[in-house]
Amino acid sequence: MINLKGDTIYIRALEPNDLEFIYAVENDQSIWEVSNTQTPYSRFLIRQYLENAHQDIYEAKQLRLAICKDQDFPALGLIDLFDFDPKNNRAGVGIMILSDVDRNLKIGSEALDLLIRYSFYHLNLHQLYANIGVQNEASKALFTKFGFQCIGVKKDWNLINGTYQDEVIYQLINQQF
């Protein structure tokens, strides 16, 4: 049975009342470098996105889920499957926890574990991958903890604050199939 609930958190579909949270996340310039965002998003555009969030992953080619504490509804972060490729049974994974306090509580670990199990046992994916800036030690440690392996370096991949920086790609193969 697929369970999107862990010991201290659960991951859920986006809801209309997530608008302000997503607005804050998408317009936080400090994380634009990891989300490849270049311009701010309006509440109008985010509202339209939320109205279409009901689309199936096979239609939208992505799935964004809110990460919430066990008894609370408000989101602490987001976890995504993107570039979903049903022909080759793979998808990219992205995760963002807004608060440093929540990051230190290992919420990202629990959310990633839930998403991996959902991806492999419900969506029957063969592989997941993550693109991580070489200087993002916390993300590299998180994905390595779950068996993701570094399979390559994309040289001078991202222009951040006027300097080109490398990005590494981590991959997890589903060994069950």
N, C-alpha and C positions, 0 to 999 in steps of 0.2 A: 504494500500500500504506500502511495506517495503521501508524504506528510510535509507540509511547508511550515511546520512549527518545530522549533528546537527547544532546548532547555530554558532559554531566557528570552528568545526572540521568535518572531514569525515573519515570513515574507508574504506579502499580499499584493493583489492587483491594485493599480492606481484608482483613486476615487476623485470625484469632482472637488472635494474639499482638500485635496493635496495641492491645489493651485498655488497658494502662497508659498508653500515649501519648495515646489519645483521652480517657481518664479525666482526665489532666493538662490537656489542652487545654480540655475542656468545663467543668472546674472552676476554670479560671484566671479569676478575677474581673476582671482587667485587660483581658480581651478580650470580656467579656460585652456591652459596648456595641455591638460590631460584629457579634455573632452573635445579638443579640436574646434572649439567655439571661437568665433571671431567678432561676433556682434551680439548685442543684448537681445533678449526676447521680450515681447510684450505680453501682458496678461491675456490679451485677445488671442494671440497665437498659441499660448500654453493652454488656454481654455479649449481651443479647437483640437489640439493634440489630445487632451484628456477626453474629449467627446469621441475620439476615434480610438482610444486606448482599448476598447473592447475587441478590436480586430484580433483574429487568431494569429499566432506566430507564423503560420504557413502563409498568411496573406500579407502581414506587415513586415515579415523577415526580421523582426526584433520583438523582444519582450522586456519591458521595464517593470520591476517590482519594487514596492516600498518595503523597507526594513523597519520593523516596529518592535518595541519592547513587549514582553509577554502580555501584559494586561492593558497596554495603551494602544490607542489607534494612531496618534500622530507619527509621522515618519521620522526616523533618525538618519536615514540614508537611502540609497538606491542601489539596486543590483540589476544588471542588464545582461541579456543575451542579445547580441547584434550580429549583423552579417550572417544570419541564419541561412544555411545552405542544406536543404533537405535532400538534395541529390547525393551530396557527399557526406551527409550526416555530421556536420560540424557547425560550430558557432563560436564567436568571440565572447569573452566575458569582461565586463567592467563593473567596478564596485566603487562606491563613494560613501563614506561615513562623514557626516558634517562636523561633528564635535570631536575634539581631541580626547575628551573624557570618555566618550563612547568607544572610540578607537582603542583606548587602553583597557576597556572591558571585554575585549575579544569579540565584539559583536560582528565584525567583518569575518572572522573565522567561522562563526556559526552560520552566518548567512551564506558564505561560499560553500560550506559543506552541504547545506540544504539545496542550493542551486545545482551543484554537481550531481547530487543524487536525483534530483528532478530531471536534469538533462539526460543522464545516462539511463535511468530506469523508466521514465515516462515518455520522454521524447526519443529514446533509443539512439541518442547521438553516439557517434564513434569517437569524436574528439572535441575538445574545447581548447581555445587558445586565448592568451592575454598579451596585449602590447603594453610594455612597461618602460618608462624612461630609465636609463641606466643609473641615474642618481636616486631613484625611488626605492631605497633599501627596504622600507616597510612592505611595499607591495611585492617585491621579489621574495621576501621572507614568507609572506602570507601564501602566495601561490606555490612556492616550493614545499611548504608544510603539507600541502595536499597532493604532492607528487608531480606537479607541473615541472617540466624540465626546460631549461633554456636551450633552444634549438637554433638560435641565430641572432645576429646583431645587424640592425639596419643603421648604417653609418650616416652621420649628419642628417638624421631623419626629421627632427623637429627644430624649428627656429624658436628659441626661447630667450627672451630678453636680449636679442641681438646676437646670440651665439647658437650655432648649430650643435645639437646634442644627439647622441646615439639613442636608439630605442631597441630593446631586446624583445624577442617573441618567446613566450613560454607556451608549452603544449602539454596537454594531458590526454593520453589515449585510453579509451575505455577498454580494459582488458577482458571484460565479461563476454564480448562477442568475437 
